[in-house]
Amino acid sequence: MSNAEGRGSVVVGEPNSAILGHELGHAENLEDASYYKTFLGAARSVANIANSLAIPAALAIRLLMDDAKSRNQVLNLMTGITAAANAPVLTEELGATLNALKRSDNKLEDLKTLGPAFLSHVASSALPIASFQMARLI
């Protein structure tokens, strides 16, 4: 954004109206900037760390903790932390997707674009949860 465009301007280069609508849904939520900067930012950070370290952490817990009861408690705790961190992130993505679909002139076509993108967020969030729970079964 250049100074000529002024403060509060948005420059968008996305030709797909569904994706543009989704991103504008996120932009609308920036009105509550404190939520974005604090709660959602912290949740994203914890979720990213948990998502990145879930498999090695689950394997380490599995290999290093001999007591099955304690190990399962730790794995369940890690599952809960990961799920709790991912919940606001998924809620934000779902909200932006629903905002885009609400404004869409062609809801079915836009759902074909936005649905798989949202499901990829769900899958990304589910992987660490599954990793911690699978470590209980190995």
C-alpha positions in Angstrom: 0.0 0.0 0.0 1.4 3.4 -1.0 0.9 6.6 0.9 -1.3 7.8 -1.9 -3.9 5.2 -1.1 -4.2 6.4 2.5 -4.7 4.7 5.8 -7.4 2.0 6.0 -7.1 1.0 2.4 -7.0 -2.5 1.2 -5.3 -3.5 -2.0 -6.3 -7.0 -3.2 -5.0 -9.0 -6.1 -7.1 -12.1 -5.7 -9.2 -12.8 -8.9 -11.3 -15.6 -7.2 -14.4 -14.0 -5.6 -14.8 -16.8 -3.1 -11.3 -16.5 -1.8 -11.6 -12.7 -1.8 -14.8 -12.9 0.2 -13.1 -15.2 2.7 -10.2 -12.9 3.2 -12.5 -9.9 3.5 -14.3 -11.9 6.2 -11.0 -12.0 8.1 -10.6 -8.3 7.5 -14.0 -7.6 9.0 -12.9 -9.4 12.1 -10.0 -7.0 12.5 -12.4 -4.5 13.8 -11.9 -6.3 17.1 -8.1 -5.9 16.9 -7.6 -6.7 20.5 -9.0 -10.2 20.0 -6.7 -10.7 17.0 -3.6 -9.4 18.7 -4.1 -11.2 22.0 -6.3 -14.3 22.1 -6.3 -15.4 18.5 -2.6 -14.6 18.1 -1.7 -16.6 21.2 -4.0 -19.5 20.1 -2.4 -19.5 16.6 1.1 -19.6 18.2 0.3 -22.5 20.5 -1.5 -24.3 17.7 1.5 -23.9 15.3 3.9 -25.2 17.9 1.6 -28.1 18.8 1.0 -29.0 15.2 4.8 -28.9 14.5 5.9 -30.9 17.5 3.0 -33.3 18.0 4.5 -36.4 16.3 8.0 -36.1 17.9 6.4 -35.2 21.3 4.0 -38.1 21.2 6.8 -40.5 20.3 9.0 -39.1 23.0 6.3 -39.3 25.6 5.6 -42.9 24.5 9.2 -43.9 24.6 10.3 -42.1 27.8 7.4 -42.7 30.1 7.2 -46.2 31.5 4.1 -45.9 33.6 1.1 -46.4 31.2 -1.4 -44.4 33.4 0.9 -41.4 33.7 1.8 -41.5 30.0 -1.9 -41.6 29.0 -2.7 -38.7 31.3 0.1 -36.6 29.7 -1.0 -37.6 26.2 -4.6 -36.7 27.0 -3.4 -33.4 28.5 -1.5 -32.7 25.3 -4.6 -33.6 23.2 -6.7 -31.1 25.2 -4.2 -28.3 24.9 -3.9 -28.9 21.2 -7.6 -29.0 20.7 -8.2 -25.9 22.8 -5.5 -24.0 20.8 -6.9 -25.0 17.5 -10.6 -24.3 18.3 -10.4 -20.5 18.0 -8.3 -20.8 14.8 -10.9 -23.1 13.3 -13.7 -20.9 14.5 -12.1 -17.9 12.8 -11.6 -19.8 9.5 -15.2 -21.0 9.6 -16.5 -17.5 10.3 -14.6 -16.1 7.4 -15.8 -18.9 5.1 -19.5 -18.4 6.2 -19.2 -14.6 5.7 -18.0 -15.3 2.2 -20.8 -17.7 1.4 -23.4 -15.4 2.9 -22.4 -12.7 0.4 -21.9 -15.0 -2.5 -24.0 -14.8 -5.7 -23.1 -18.4 -6.5 -23.0 -20.2 -3.2 -22.6 -23.7 -4.6 -19.7 -22.8 -6.8 -18.0 -20.8 -4.0 -18.6 -23.7 -1.6 -16.7 -25.9 -4.0 -13.7 -23.6 -3.6 -14.0 -22.8 0.1 -15.1 -26.2 1.4 -11.9 -28.0 0.6 -9.8 -25.1 1.9 -11.7 -25.2 5.3 -11.4 -29.0 5.4 -7.6 -28.6 5.0 -7.6 -26.4 8.1 -9.6 -29.1 10.0 -7.3 -31.8 8.8 -4.2 -29.8 9.9 -5.8 -29.3 13.3 -6.8 -32.9 13.7 -3.4 -34.4 12.9 -1.7 -33.5 16.2 -4.8 -34.6 18.2 -4.7 -37.9 16.4 -1.0 -38.2 17.0 -1.3 -37.9 20.7 -4.2 -40.3 20.8 -2.5 -42.8 18.6 0.5 -42.8 20.9 -1.7 -44.2 23.6 -2.5 -47.2 21.4 0.9 -48.1 20.1 
